[in-house]
Amino acid sequence: MKNKKIVFISLILLLAGFFAVSSFYKQNKVEELSSMSSDGAPFIRDHSPVFGNKNSKVTVVEWLDPECGSCRAFHPAVKKVLNEYKDEIKLVIRYVPNHANSEYMIKILGAAGKQNLYNEVLEVIYYYQPVWADHKNPKPKLIWTYLENVKGLDLAKLKEDFNDPIFIDQLNLDRIDGQTLKVRATPEFFVNGKLLEDFSYKGLLNLVESEIYKN
């Protein structure tokens, strides 16, 4: 009985230590970010996809991975916030390729952007993610079959542009900026350089609104 009590107390102390370290790390990260400008690098680059009002003073930067299940799950919340405030904010997309087939999908998204069909292709990638990104049997090349149904998409051109080496250069720049901002997990959000700490639809909405209506 005494041994069980010791183990229980040890677990409590370990958990307390973990939360203390996590809190300290997050606070340090927030303080470091406050000294950076949100108008350019490392938050935004010329190649970054931008949606909403491109002249807005409120910038939402989403770091995502097309193969990330959490990114897929949170995507409807991002769309909802953007639809509600499309005239007041701009959404900037950056990448953190944490999975085996992330780079493959990012190149497809880059090629789709050349045809102004980025969002349409992203929807297909997310919708079929459980199939092409199956952890036990991933089949990334299946995405080409699904993309045949995207209205207005020139699939032959997409396949040609997919091989453009510029997308790798852009992704490498995203990697560098992500490391600078200490972005590890996805999705992660910054609103005017402020890190989203309350990871929820309401949390994102509140942070966006606080910047829109800031005096």
Secondary structure, 3 states (H helix, E strand, C coil): CHHHHHHHHHHHHHHHHHHHHHHHHHHHHHHHHCCCCCCCCCCCCCCCCEEECCCCCEEEEEEECCCCHHHHHHHHHHHHHHHHCCCCEEEEEEECCCCCCHHHHHHHHHHHHCCCCHHHHHHHHHHCHHHHCCCCCCCHHHHHHHHCCCCCCCHHHHHHHHCCCHHHHHHHHHHHHHHHCCCCCCCEEEECCEECCCCCHHHHHHHHHHHHCCC
